[in-house]
Amino acid sequence: MNLQTYLATRAADVDAAMDKFLPKAKERPSTIHTAMRYCIFSGGKRLRPVLCLAAADACGGEISNALAPACAVELMHTYSLVHDDLPAMDDDDLRRGRPTCHRVYGEGMAILCGDALLTEAFIVLVQTPATKRYGAREFITELARTGGSRKLIGGQVMDLEGEGKSLTKRELVRIHSAKTAALLTTSLRLGAMAANATPAKLAALTAFGSHLGLAYQIIDDILDVTQTTEVLGKTAGKDHQAEKSTYPASLGLARSRKVAAELTRAALDALKPLGKKAIRLQEIATHLLVRDY
């Protein structure tokens, strides 16, 4: 199948699994479960779970064994979006083309919704079948470390503290390595772990994710200033309004595109130890470099 069919098929696999994992909307208290499902099933690229599944495939594993970690990373990612959109954070009214959680359910419920999605991520994750090399302890440690103060949350802290300041390229890399690349990399690592990947394969996917995550963020920054709200599904120009330092603001559009291309090449080089089995990951990396939303 071609890449677009592959992405759509894997996203559908994740959605079907997520529907089974999450509490039903009518389960009491229904408000929080309805809010959780509103946020999860609001569209989105499903990039992280698809990468998780593709990594499992690249390491010779079964896709079915990687569905739990794939859903877990999407739950963590969605929780971070719900909280990022809050008035106390980025104060955004639009996400994935729909009103944000706090606009629909209120600020208090949105906070609880994010908390619930994060907690649910670990409930789902521990349903991953153990392998010879990796069990529940390794899976939980991997995701928890990524979601903690040194990575995902730490990246958001640095992002908030950097508003209105002129940050260096090194500082931008530090923020986005924690805020964006970390969870993307963990998505790949969890998929590989679900396939009982060797340390060498895990290291290759870690390097791939680190480079790809930074490239992805640079393209995201570029799209924020070159695309419309309708195309992006979220408020365009938000970074400029918040006076955030971004790659285009610091390096200019042309230089930013060049750096993203260099990082993508480095990501592709990192996949060489996986050989032909990594073809889908190669295709995804190339696609992300030229995406328009």
Summary of the structure (lengths in Angstrom):
residues: 293
radius of gyration: 18.1
end to end distance: 22.6
largest distance: 52.0
contacts: 1040
relative contact order: 0.13
helix: 73%
strand: 1%
